[in-house]
Amino acid sequence: MAHLHKKMKKGRPYYYIREIARVNGKPTVVSQVYLGSPERMLELTTAAGGEDNVTKLKSEEFGALWLANQIDQKIDLVGLIDAVIPRGKGETGPSVGDYFLYAVFNRMIDARSKRALPDWYQNTAIQQIRPIAVSELNSQRYWEKWERLDEQAVSEIACKLFRKLADLEPPSSDCFLFDTTNYFTFMASDTESKLCRRGNNKEGRHWLRQVGLALLVSRDNQLPFFYREYEGNCHDSKLFFGIVDTVVASMKNLAVKPGNLTIVFDKGMNSDDNITAIDDSEGINFITCYSPYFAPELIHVKLDKFAVAGTTKNQELMQAGLADDALLAWRTTGQYWGKERTVVVTYNPKTARKQRYVFEGKLLKLETALFSMRDKVRKGERHWKDKKSIVERYQSLCEDLHLPKDLYNLDIEVEQNRLVMRFRKHYYRIGKHCDKFGKNILITDNGDWETGQIVQASLDRYMVEKSFRNSKDDDLIGVMPLRHWTDSKIRCHILTCIIALCYLRLIELEMKKSGSPMSAAVVMENMHCLHSCLLWREKQKTPERMIEEPTGLQAQILKAFGYAVTTGGVLQKVAE
């Protein structure tokens, strides 16, 4: 059967009429006729005469928006939010829940500002998928609707969302992963805000005001089940102490596996008060990293005491014949935070080699600079005649290279009325410094876990870090740039991004269940290119709609959700 097919070339659509038939049991294009651009098609159909002349043609983005709506049908975000913030007396038009939903759809596909939303939706098939007066989706209306939400309402909506997610995709693991990040803003210094503060920014933009975000992710399905926005100048350990009870309560309320639960977090949060709070929480264990600075005796343990850790990556390396790259581990016990804990020291050979390579390059730069300094001292150049200033320059150079200041012995003396500078490597200290390379210290109260299980749980913290990377994607989610300058709107914006993050993860889980695992970025990029076409004919009041022929990957995604495009360009549910 013949159907309309569109190809995009340099951003412009061009159309073909294709006929597909089965050849040797496989769908094959047996005929293809080039029609041209939409303008040329309109000319052809108008010139042909007759009652079926096409008078207008419009192409709309369809696939990604349709997929986002499929996910929302499982959650019903509008109903969930409107139950918390119901319509006001005499309120007309889209509800608060509607405004959140259409912002979430945009964040899942092509993140735009609220001002740009009406124009963006004009080019989509939103009226077919989820009809709305797109002119209502402007920045002023968003401001008015979001003004109704206070911090408590945002928190209540988040709790209801996570409860819905737990019912839909129950976290079967007994392990949760916790971490923090921050997002810089371009908010002016004189703008009043409790959330946006200057602090240690993870992108290195310390001079900009920022907002922090804490996230709790289930280890098995990688879905967020708790988040909290916080002041940009708040230290991780201080934040964790303030919310540890809420985090623990969320884990207990949403977990379905009986028995103790484990939370994995980074060394920035393992203060005495935080560990005590976890110890006091019944049924909660922890795995955390520990700074080598406070346990140098663990770092200098000889490698012959280490053994290959039982991790998933190590199994793959062994099968590939790369045993030399396998992660090693050494296990012991020790007194930490007032109790005996299980301690695991890991050693990553690949990381150690990289760190050694970088270190040797820095050491060479330092040595070259020392030769230059010695030459200037010997010549008696200006500003090189004072012993104290020379030592300070050496120390400043070490700081710039992020090297310890004791790797070289520096001797500066006066001989025959002249300043003489000598230096030599301190090989013992260099060796001790190199002992740190590739090593990491883990501490846990899960004494009954195998060493490989402890190491794997700590490595799995990449899952929450992956969520943070996704949230900083320019197109998908796009927390930055923060185009809001009041705390209440920033909270609503972050909630929108968290919902989009959850929806995209649900798409990945659905693809995994179908046997075709792929990332949300790949799915949305492909579905973004699946269009629908509206054709207006003479003497017909309503247009006809056709879905363009999907590519192989698009058809695979549609199949994962139980749909297919027929040869007539109609999207139909596939019988199970």
C-alpha positions as CSV (number, residue, x, y, z in Angstrom):
1,M,0.0,0.0,0.0
2,A,1.3,3.5,-0.9
3,H,2.0,6.0,1.9
4,L,3.6,9.3,2.4
5,H,7.3,9.4,3.6
6,K,9.3,12.4,4.7
7,K,13.0,13.0,4.7
8,M,14.7,15.9,6.4
9,K,17.6,17.5,4.5
10,K,19.4,20.6,5.9
11,G,16.4,21.2,8.2
12,R,13.8,21.2,5.4
13,P,11.2,18.4,4.8
14,Y,11.0,16.6,1.4
15,Y,8.3,14.1,0.7
16,Y,8.1,10.8,-1.3
17,I,5.3,8.4,-2.1
18,R,6.5,4.9,-1.2
19,E,5.1,1.4,-1.7
20,I,6.3,-1.4,0.6
21,A,5.8,-5.1,0.0
22,R,7.2,-8.2,1.5
23,V,10.1,-9.6,-0.4
24,N,11.4,-12.9,1.0
25,G,9.4,-12.3,4.1
26,K,10.9,-8.9,4.7
27,P,9.2,-5.5,4.2
28,T,11.0,-3.8,1.3
29,V,10.5,-0.6,-0.6
30,V,9.4,-1.6,-4.1
31,S,8.5,1.8,-5.4
32,Q,9.5,5.4,-4.5
33,V,8.3,8.6,-6.2
34,Y,9.8,12.0,-5.3
35,L,7.1,14.6,-4.6
36,G,9.3,17.5,-3.4
37,S,8.9,20.1,-0.7
38,P,5.5,20.9,0.9
39,E,5.1,23.9,-1.4
40,R,5.7,21.8,-4.6
41,M,3.3,19.2,-3.3
42,L,0.6,21.9,-2.9
43,E,1.3,23.1,-6.4
44,L,1.0,19.5,-7.8
45,T,-2.2,18.7,-6.0
46,T,-3.8,22.1,-6.9
47,A,-2.9,21.7,-10.6
48,A,-4.3,18.2,-10.7
49,G,-7.9,19.5,-10.4
50,G,-10.8,17.5,-8.9
51,E,-12.6,17.4,-5.6
52,D,-9.7,15.8,-3.7
53,N,-7.2,18.6,-4.3
54,V,-5.0,19.2,-1.3
55,T,-5.2,22.9,-0.4
56,K,-2.9,23.0,2.6
57,L,-0.2,20.8,4.2
58,K,1.3,21.0,7.6
59,S,4.0,18.8,9.3
60,E,4.1,18.5,13.1
61,E,6.5,17.0,15.6
62,F,4.7,13.9,17.0
63,G,6.7,11.0,18.2
64,A,8.5,12.4,21.3
65,L,5.4,14.2,22.6
66,W,3.2,11.1,22.1
67,L,5.7,9.0,24.0
68,A,5.8,11.5,26.9
69,N,2.0,11.4,27.1
70,Q,2.1,7.6,27.2
71,I,4.2,7.8,30.3
72,D,2.0,10.4,31.9
73,Q,-1.1,8.1,31.4
74,K,0.5,5.9,34.0
75,I,1.1,8.7,36.5
76,D,-1.7,11.2,35.9
77,L,0.3,14.2,37.0
78,V,-2.5,16.6,36.5
79,G,-4.8,14.8,38.8
80,L,-2.0,14.3,41.3
81,I,-1.2,18.1,41.5
82,D,-4.8,19.3,41.3
83,A,-5.5,17.2,44.3
84,V,-3.0,19.3,46.2
85,I,-3.8,22.6,44.5
86,P,-7.4,22.5,43.4
87,R,-8.9,25.1,41.1
88,G,-9.8,28.4,42.7
89,K,-13.3,29.8,42.7
90,G,-14.2,30.9,39.2
91,E,-10.8,29.7,37.8
92,T,-11.0,28.9,34.1
93,G,-8.5,27.6,31.6
94,P,-5.7,25.1,32.3
95,S,-5.2,24.1,35.9
96,V,-2.0,24.2,38.0
97,G,-1.5,20.6,37.1
98,D,-1.9,21.3,33.4
99,Y,0.8,24.0,33.6
100,F,3.2,21.5,35.3
101,L,2.4,18.8,32.8
102,Y,3.1,20.8,29.7
103,A,6.3,22.2,31.2
104,V,7.4,18.5,31.9
105,F,6.6,17.5,28.4
106,N,8.9,20.2,27.1
107,R,11.7,19.4,29.5
108,M,11.6,15.8,28.3
109,I,12.0,16.7,24.7
110,D,13.6,20.1,24.0
111,A,13.9,22.3,27.1
112,R,12.8,25.9,26.5
113,S,12.0,28.9,28.5
114,K,8.4,29.5,29.6
115,R,8.2,32.5,27.2
116,A,9.2,30.2,24.3
117,L,6.7,27.4,25.1
118,P,3.7,28.7,23.0
119,D,5.8,28.9,19.8
120,W,7.4,25.5,20.5
121,Y,4.0,23.8,21.0
122,Q,2.7,25.4,17.8
123,N,5.0,23.2,15.8
124,T,3.9,20.0,17.6
125,A,0.9,17.7,17.3
126,I,-0.2,18.7,20.8
127,Q,-3.8,19.2,19.7
128,Q,-4.0,15.6,18.6
129,I,-2.2,14.2,21.6
130,R,-3.3,16.4,24.5
131,P,-5.4,19.4,23.4
132,I,-4.7,22.8,25.0
133,A,-4.9,26.4,24.1
134,V,-1.2,26.9,23.6
135,S,-1.5,30.7,23.9
136,E,-2.3,30.1,27.6
137,L,1.1,28.6,28.2
138,N,3.0,31.9,28.5
139,S,5.4,33.0,31.1
140,Q,2.9,35.4,32.8
141,R,0.3,32.6,33.3
142,Y,3.1,30.3,34.7
143,W,4.0,33.0,37.2
144,E,0.4,33.4,38.3
145,K,-0.2,29.6,38.7
146,W,3.1,28.8,40.3
147,E,2.6,31.7,42.8
148,R,0.0,29.5,44.5
149,L,2.5,26.9,45.5
150,D,4.4,27.3,48.7
151,E,7.3,25.1,49.9
152,Q,4.9,22.7,51.7
153,A,2.8,22.2,48.6
154,V,5.8,21.4,46.5
155,S,7.0,18.9,49.1
156,E,3.5,17.3,49.2
157,I,3.4,16.9,45.4
158,A,6.8,15.3,45.4
159,C,5.8,12.8,48.1
160,K,2.7,11.8,46.1
161,L,4.7,11.5,42.9
162,F,7.3,9.2,44.6
163,R,4.5,7.1,46.1
164,K,3.0,6.7,42.6
165,L,6.4,5.7,41.2
166,A,7.0,3.2,44.0
167,D,3.6,1.6,43.2
168,L,4.4,1.6,39.5
169,E,8.0,0.4,39.7
170,P,8.5,-1.0,43.3
171,P,12.2,-0.7,44.4
172,S,13.1,-4.3,45.0
173,S,16.6,-3.5,46.2
174,D,17.5,-3.0,49.9
175,C,20.1,-0.3,48.9
176,F,19.6,3.4,48.1
177,L,22.1,5.9,46.8
178,F,22.4,9.5,48.0
179,D,24.4,12.4,46.6
180,T,24.3,16.1,46.1
181,T,25.1,18.6,43.3
182,N,24.6,22.3,42.6
183,Y,23.4,24.5,39.7
184,F,24.9,28.0,39.1
185,T,22.7,30.9,38.2
186,F,23.2,34.4,36.8
187,M,21.1,36.0,39.5
188,A,22.2,39.5,40.4
189,S,23.9,40.0,43.8
190,D,21.2,42.4,45.0
191,T,18.3,40.0,44.3
192,E,16.9,38.6,47.5
193,S,17.0,34.8,47.7
194,K,17.5,32.3,50.5
195,L,18.3,29.4,48.0
196,C,20.7,31.1,45.7
197,R,24.0,31.6,47.5
198,R,27.7,31.7,46.6
199,G,29.5,28.5,47.4
200,N,31.9,25.8,46.1
201,N,30.5,25.2,42.7
202,K,31.1,21.8,41.0
203,E,31.5,23.5,37.6
204,G,34.2,25.8,39.1
205,R,32.0,29.0,38.9
206,H,32.5,29.9,42.5
207,W,31.7,33.6,41.9
208,L,28.1,32.8,40.8
209,R,25.2,32.3,43.1
210,Q,24.0,28.7,43.1
211,V,21.3,26.3,44.2
212,G,22.0,22.9,45.7
213,L,20.1,19.7,45.1
214,A,20.2,16.4,47.1
215,L,18.8,13.3,45.5
216,L,18.0,9.7,46.7
217,V,17.9,7.0,44.0
218,S,16.9,3.4,44.3
219,R,19.8,1.1,43.3
220,D,17.8,-1.4,41.3
221,N,15.6,0.8,39.0
222,Q,17.5,4.1,39.3
223,L,14.3,6.0,40.0
224,P,14.5,9.1,42.3
225,F,12.5,8.6,45.5
226,F,13.5,11.8,47.4
227,Y,15.0,15.2,46.6
228,R,15.6,18.4,48.4
229,E,16.7,21.8,47.0
230,Y,18.8,23.7,49.5
231,E,21.0,26.8,49.9
232,G,24.0,27.0,47.7
233,N,26.4,27.8,50.5
234,C,25.3,24.9,52.7
235,H,27.9,22.2,53.3
236,D,26.9,18.6,52.4
237,S,27.4,17.3,55.9
238,K,25.3,20.0,57.4
239,L,22.5,19.4,54.9
240,F,22.6,15.7,55.4
241,F,22.2,16.1,59.2
242,G,19.2,18.3,58.6
243,I,17.4,15.8,56.4
244,V,18.7,12.4,57.4
245,D,15.5,11.5,59.3
246,T,13.4,12.4,56.2
247,V,15.6,10.4,53.9
248,V,15.4,7.4,56.2
249,A,11.6,7.7,56.4
250,S,11.4,7.8,52.6
251,M,13.5,4.7,52.3
252,K,11.3,2.8,54.8
253,N,8.0,4.0,53.3
254,L,8.9,3.1,49.7
255,A,11.0,-0.1,50.0
256,V,9.2,-3.4,49.5
257,K,12.0,-5.7,50.5
258,P,11.8,-6.7,54.2
259,G,14.9,-6.4,56.5
260,N,17.6,-3.8,56.9
261,L,18.1,-1.0,54.3
262,T,21.4,0.5,53.3
263,I,22.2,4.0,52.2
264,V,25.4,4.8,50.2
265,F,26.8,8.3,50.3
266,D,30.1,10.1,49.7
267,K,32.8,11.1,52.3
268,G,31.6,14.7,52.3
269,M,28.6,13.7,54.5
270,N,30.2,11.3,56.9
271,S,30.5,13.6,60.0
272,D,30.2,12.2,63.5
273,D,26.7,13.6,64.0
274,N,25.4,12.1,60.7
275,I,26.8,8.6,61.4
276,T,25.4,8.8,64.9
277,A,22.0,9.7,63.4
278,I,22.1,6.6,61.1
279,D,23.2,4.4,64.0
280,D,20.2,5.6,65.9
281,S,17.9,4.7,63.0
282,E,16.6,1.2,63.4
283,G,17.1,-1.1,60.4
284,I,19.4,1.4,58.5
285,N,23.0,0.6,57.5
286,F,25.4,2.7,55.6
287,I,28.4,2.5,53.2
288,T,30.5,5.6,52.8
289,C,33.9,6.7,51.5
290,Y,36.6,7.8,54.0
291,S,39.3,10.4,53.4
292,P,42.8,8.9,53.2
293,Y,44.1,12.0,55.0
294,F,42.6,10.6,58.3
295,A,43.7,7.0,57.7
296,P,47.2,7.1,56.1
297,E,48.0,3.6,57.6
298,L,45.3,2.1,55.4
299,I,46.7,3.7,52.2
300,H,50.2,2.3,52.7
301,V,49.2,-1.3,53.0
302,K,51.2,-3.5,50.5
303,L,49.4,-4.6,47.4
304,D,50.3,-8.2,47.9
305,K,47.5,-8.3,50.6
306,F,44.9,-7.2,48.1
307,A,42.7,-9.6,46.1
308,V,40.4,-9.3,43.1
309,A,37.0,-7.9,44.1
310,G,33.9,-9.7,43.1
311,T,32.3,-7.0,41.0
312,T,30.4,-7.0,37.7
313,K,33.2,-5.1,35.9
314,N,35.9,-7.4,37.1
315,Q,34.0,-10.4,35.7
316,E,33.9,-8.7,32.3
317,L,37.6,-7.9,32.5
318,M,38.5,-11.5,33.4
319,Q,36.4,-12.8,30.5
320,A,38.2,-10.4,28.1
321,G,41.6,-11.4,29.4
322,L,42.3,-8.1,31.1
323,A,43.0,-9.4,34.6
324,D,45.7,-6.7,35.1
325,D,43.0,-4.0,35.0
326,A,40.8,-5.7,37.6
327,L,39.8,-3.8,40.8
328,L,41.6,-5.1,43.9
329,A,40.3,-4.9,47.5
330,W,41.7,-5.5,51.0
331,R,39.4,-6.0,54.0
332,T,39.9,-5.3,57.7
333,T,38.1,-3.8,60.7
334,G,38.7,-0.7,62.8
335,Q,37.2,1.7,65.3
336,Y,35.4,4.6,63.5
337,W,32.8,6.9,64.9
338,G,32.8,5.1,68.3
339,K,32.2,1.6,67.0
340,E,34.0,-1.2,65.2
341,R,33.3,-1.0,61.5
342,T,34.2,-3.0,58.4
343,V,36.8,-1.3,56.3
344,V,37.6,-2.1,52.6
345,V,40.5,-0.5,50.8
346,T,40.2,-0.7,47.0
347,Y,42.9,-0.3,44.3
348,N,42.1,0.5,40.7
349,P,45.2,-0.2,38.5
350,K,44.0,1.9,35.6
351,T,43.3,4.9,37.8
352,A,46.6,4.5,39.4
353,R,48.4,4.5,36.1
354,K,46.6,7.7,35.0
355,Q,47.3,9.4,38.2
356,R,51.0,8.4,38.1
357,Y,51.3,9.7,34.6
358,V,49.8,13.1,35.6
359,F,51.9,13.2,38.7
360,E,55.1,12.6,36.8
361,G,54.2,15.4,34.4
362,K,53.7,17.8,37.3
363,L,56.9,16.7,39.0
364,L,58.8,17.4,35.7
365,K,57.3,20.9,35.6
366,L,58.3,21.5,39.2
367,E,61.8,20.3,38.6
368,T,62.1,22.6,35.5
369,A,60.9,25.5,37.5
370,L,63.4,24.8,40.3
371,F,66.3,24.7,37.8
372,S,65.1,28.1,36.5
373,M,64.9,29.4,40.1
374,R,68.4,28.2,40.9
375,D,69.8,29.9,37.9
376,K,68.2,33.2,38.8
377,V,69.5,32.9,42.4
378,R,73.0,32.1,41.1
379,K,73.0,35.2,38.8
380,G,71.7,37.4,41.7
381,E,68.8,38.8,39.7
382,R,66.4,41.3,41.3
383,H,63.8,39.8,43.6
384,W,65.8,36.6,43.9
385,K,68.1,37.7,46.8
386,D,65.8,37.0,49.7
387,K,65.6,33.5,51.1
388,K,62.1,33.9,52.5
389,S,60.6,35.1,49.2
390,I,62.3,32.3,47.3
391,V,60.8,29.6,49.6
392,E,57.4,31.3,49.3
393,R,57.6,31.2,45.5
394,Y,58.5,27.5,45.7
395,Q,55.5,26.8,47.9
396,S,53.2,28.9,45.7
397,L,54.4,26.8,42.7
398,C,53.5,23.6,44.5
399,E,50.1,24.9,45.3
400,D,49.5,25.9,41.6
401,L,50.5,22.3,40.6
402,H,48.4,20.8,43.4
403,L,51.5,19.0,44.8
404,P,52.7,18.5,48.4
405,K,55.4,21.0,49.4
406,D,57.8,18.3,50.8
407,L,58.6,16.4,47.7
408,Y,61.9,18.3,47.3
409,N,64.4,19.3,49.9
410,L,65.2,22.9,49.4
411,D,68.5,24.3,50.8
412,I,69.2,28.1,50.5
413,E,72.4,29.3,52.1
414,V,74.8,32.2,51.9
415,E,78.3,31.2,50.7
416,Q,81.0,33.7,50.0
417,N,78.6,36.6,50.4
418,R,76.3,35.1,47.7
419,L,73.0,33.3,48.0
420,V,73.2,29.7,46.9
421,M,70.2,27.4,46.2
422,R,70.3,23.6,46.1
423,F,67.5,21.1,45.8
424,R,67.1,17.3,45.6
425,K,64.2,14.9,45.4
426,H,62.9,13.3,48.6
427,Y,62.2,9.8,47.2
428,Y,60.7,8.4,50.4
429,R,58.0,11.1,50.4
430,I,57.4,10.7,46.7
431,G,56.9,7.0,47.2
432,K,54.4,7.6,50.1
433,H,52.5,10.1,47.9
434,C,52.3,7.6,45.0
435,D,50.9,5.0,47.4
436,K,47.6,7.0,47.3
437,F,47.1,6.6,43.6
438,G,44.1,4.5,42.6
439,K,43.1,3.8,46.2
440,N,39.8,4.4,48.0
441,I,38.7,3.7,51.5
442,L,35.2,2.4,52.2
443,I,33.6,2.0,55.7
444,T,30.4,0.2,56.5
445,D,28.4,-1.4,59.3
446,N,27.3,-4.2,56.9
447,G,29.7,-6.7,58.4
448,D,27.8,-9.6,57.0
449,W,28.2,-8.4,53.4
450,E,30.8,-9.9,51.2
451,T,33.7,-7.7,50.1
452,G,32.5,-7.6,46.5
453,Q,29.0,-6.6,47.5
454,I,30.4,-3.6,49.5
455,V,32.6,-2.5,46.7
456,Q,29.8,-2.9,44.1
457,A,27.4,-0.9,46.1
458,S,29.9,2.0,46.4
459,L,30.6,1.8,42.7
460,D,26.9,2.0,41.9
461,R,26.9,5.6,43.2
462,Y,27.4,6.4,39.5
463,M,23.7,6.0,39.1
464,V,22.8,9.1,41.1
465,E,25.7,10.9,39.4
466,K,24.3,9.9,36.1
467,S,21.0,11.5,37.1
468,F,22.8,14.7,37.9
469,R,24.5,14.7,34.5
470,N,21.2,14.2,32.8
471,S,19.7,17.1,34.7
472,K,22.4,19.3,33.3
473,D,21.8,18.3,29.7
474,D,20.9,21.3,27.5
475,D,18.0,19.7,25.7
476,L,16.7,17.0,28.1
477,I,15.5,18.2,31.5
478,G,17.8,21.3,31.4
479,V,17.8,22.6,35.0
480,M,20.2,25.3,33.8
481,P,19.9,28.0,33.0
482,L,17.6,28.9,35.9
483,R,15.4,31.6,34.4
484,H,13.6,32.3,37.7
485,W,14.6,34.8,40.4
486,T,12.3,34.0,43.3
487,D,12.7,31.0,45.6
488,S,9.1,29.8,45.1
489,K,9.5,29.7,41.3
490,I,12.9,28.0,41.5
491,R,11.3,25.2,43.7
492,C,8.6,24.8,41.0
493,H,11.2,24.7,38.3
494,I,13.3,22.1,40.0
495,L,10.2,20.0,40.7
496,T,9.3,20.1,37.0
497,C,12.9,18.9,36.2
498,I,12.7,16.1,38.7
499,I,9.4,14.9,37.2
500,A,10.9,15.0,33.7
501,L,13.9,13.0,35.1
502,C,11.5,10.3,36.5
503,Y,9.5,10.1,33.3
504,L,12.6,9.7,31.1
505,R,13.8,6.9,33.5
506,L,10.4,5.2,33.1
507,I,10.9,5.2,29.3
508,E,14.3,3.5,29.8
509,L,12.7,0.9,32.1
510,E,10.0,0.2,29.5
511,M,12.6,-0.2,26.8
512,K,14.5,-2.6,29.0
513,K,11.4,-4.7,29.7
514,S,10.8,-5.0,25.9
515,G,14.2,-6.5,25.4
516,S,15.6,-3.3,23.6
517,P,17.5,-1.4,26.2
518,M,18.5,2.1,25.2
519,S,19.0,5.5,26.9
520,A,16.3,8.1,27.1
521,A,18.5,10.5,25.1
522,V,18.6,8.0,22.2
523,V,14.9,7.3,22.4
524,M,13.8,11.0,22.5
525,E,16.3,12.0,19.8
526,N,14.8,9.4,17.4
527,M,11.1,9.9,18.4
528,H,11.7,13.7,18.0
529,C,12.1,13.1,14.3
530,L,8.8,11.1,13.9
531,H,6.3,13.6,12.4
532,S,2.6,13.6,11.6
533,C,1.2,15.3,8.6
534,L,-2.1,17.3,8.2
535,L,-3.7,17.4,4.8
536,W,-6.6,19.8,4.0
537,R,-8.6,18.9,0.9
538,E,-11.2,20.9,-1.0
539,K,-14.7,20.6,0.2
540,Q,-13.5,19.0,3.5
541,K,-13.8,20.9,6.8
542,T,-11.5,18.7,8.8
543,P,-8.0,17.7,7.8
544,E,-6.7,14.2,7.3
545,R,-3.7,13.1,9.5
546,M,-1.0,10.7,8.5
547,I,2.0,9.5,10.5
548,E,5.2,9.3,8.5
549,E,6.8,6.0,8.0
550,P,9.0,5.2,11.1
551,T,12.6,4.2,10.8
552,G,13.6,0.8,12.1
553,L,14.6,2.3,15.5
554,Q,11.4,4.3,15.8
555,A,9.3,1.2,15.0
556,Q,11.2,-0.7,17.7
557,I,10.4,2.0,20.2
558,L,6.8,2.1,19.2
559,K,6.6,-1.7,19.5
560,A,8.1,-1.5,23.0
561,F,5.0,0.6,24.0
562,G,2.6,-1.7,22.1
563,Y,2.0,0.4,19.0
564,A,2.8,0.4,15.3
565,V,2.3,2.6,12.2
566,T,0.2,0.9,9.5
567,T,0.9,1.3,5.8
568,G,-1.8,3.9,5.7
569,G,0.1,6.1,8.1
570,V,-2.2,5.3,11.1
571,L,-0.9,4.7,14.6
572,Q,-2.5,1.6,16.0
573,K,-2.2,-0.4,19.1
574,V,-0.7,-3.8,18.4
575,A,-2.7,-6.8,19.7
576,E,-0.7,-8.7,22.4
